[in-house]
């Protein structure tokens, strides 16, 4: 089924007018935390019929939609209106084959930097603008500050080459099946960005770091990493490599669940914090509604269940399973 035509906000058009003239100073940016387009029922005034989104961008849009089918599309767009036909913008159809060579993709509900990485690796891409940063083929995709007044912080803009073979390419963009980096896949250090940095920050917070989980290895994350390395007698270099990752995983490993002792029901008096098969028996006898799932751990909920049972049976209510309570459960007392 064809996708509906999305029209670019006219106020944004001038910001894509010759964007490569708005390249500022270089910036450090870690790139690694169908059928033919159906024509709209009513075309924008002044545009001749037959315009279409460049086929290579249709492949890009399809891959983004397949990876994130529930993404926000409020800031999507590709076709400009008649008022901007005279501007130098890839949102305006080419005069030769009516191809629109620009696509805006809403940033919400996707991993925008994954899309950026895949786009600058594709041979059809001419430039990408996102979050005040531009990556241009003319500059070998080195990140630079984008100085236009529209920061492109609600969507990312992708423009492709006007060479016929590139704009009509059906080569995949690698987005639908791309594997995002996980903690341990690479060495992380100050300046790194990505999902693996978010994983690092999440583990750090389990140890009381109180970091913002934003996928940006900034000064606070660096300070915490060095402190963690010092406390674990590791090299205090701020680099999160194999040894630091192993120490992190060990430090955040869940404590093992208490193992039941194998004691038989009626062989001892039970109270809070005790564990064993006899505790599990009591939990099953009184029932999950009162004692919770039978874990073999005599916790607060188990005690409350025991008190309820003792009150119901008219015996001393103390939350302790002693000889009197065992006998009420028809269990032979052996101690």
Buried (B, 14 or more C-beta within 10 A) or exposed (E): EEBEBBBBBBEBBBBBBEBBEBBEEEEEBBBBBEEEBEEEEEBBEEBEEEBBBBBBBBBBBBBBBEBBEEBBBEBBBBBBBEEBBEBEBBBBBBEEBEBBBBBBBBBEEBBBBBBBBBBBEBEBBBBBBBBBBBBBBEBEBBBBBBBBEBBBEBBBBBBBBBEEEBBBBEEBBBBBEBEBBEBBBBEBBBEBBBBBBBBBBBBBBEEEBEBEBEBBBBEBBBBBBBEBBEEBEBEEEBBBBEEBBEBBEEBEEEEEEBEBBEBEBBBBBBBEEBBBBBBBBBBEBBEEEBBBEBBBBBBEBBBBBBBBBBEEEEBEBBBBBBEBBBEBBEBEBEE
